[in-house]
Amino acid sequence: MKKILLLLFMLVSVNAFAVNDAVYVGQSTKPTNDVYNSVYAALEKNGFYVVFEPNIGKNISGMAKRWGDDYNRNKLESIRSMVFCNGWYANQVSNAEPTMLALCPLHVTVTSKAGITKVLFVRPDYVAKGSAAEKIATELTQDVIKAIEAGL
């Protein structure tokens, strides 16, 4: 019974699932700032350098009055992003298929609601499917997801 409870707790505290194939969703019950900082550190430890950190929730909060009932209908408590890049991967994608540089820079979005923090990532392997960059995009996707999961 203890093993089952431990397994259930682990599944609830950190898991990943797909809303659709194009978006990786990692999830944790850890506080948003802890997840954000851990994912940031894990990305950088794995050679992805965060170059910009938009606080989307803060930016759109100024529009609450103007947007009225249409503002934040899902009642998200936080929306923050990290824009990041890895020069080696950018070069490899460019070598394989220059139009796939539309993926660069990459980003993750961290949201929170009701004690659940989610890390959202558009999968480069999904975007590059069928292109000459598919193989390198698959490797890139796996490396970013590995870093996100280390941060979760």
Protein Blocks (a to p, Z undefined) as FASTA:
>chain_A
ZZmmmmmmmmmmpccddfblklccdddfbdfklmmmmmmmmmmmnopacfbdcdfklmmm
mmmmmnmmmnoklopabdcddddddfklmmmmmmmommlmmmpccddddddeehiacddd
ddfklmmgoiaklmmmmmmmmmmmmmmmmmZZ
